[in-house]
Amino acid sequence: MANYCHECGTATTAPSVSVDVVSKKVKVKRKPSAYNKAYAKNYAKMKKKHPRSSFAALAKKSHTATRKGMK
């Protein structure tokens, strides 16, 4: 829909409301911790050994194995 000038009545194509440009912060990705790397390795090993197990079951076993291995 066209906007009309309030003084002369001609149609304008520019929007009547100005849009402010908002600068976004760049999200910094954190490095994986030693625990996270060990957990990922344990999870991958268990997933290969038990492919049909649920994520919850594998995650619980992987976290337990990782905690025991980190001591």
Secondary structure, DSSP 8 states (H G I E B T S, - for coil): --EE-TTT--EE-S-SS----------------HHHHHHHHHHHHHHHH-TTS-HHHHHHHHHHHHHHHH-
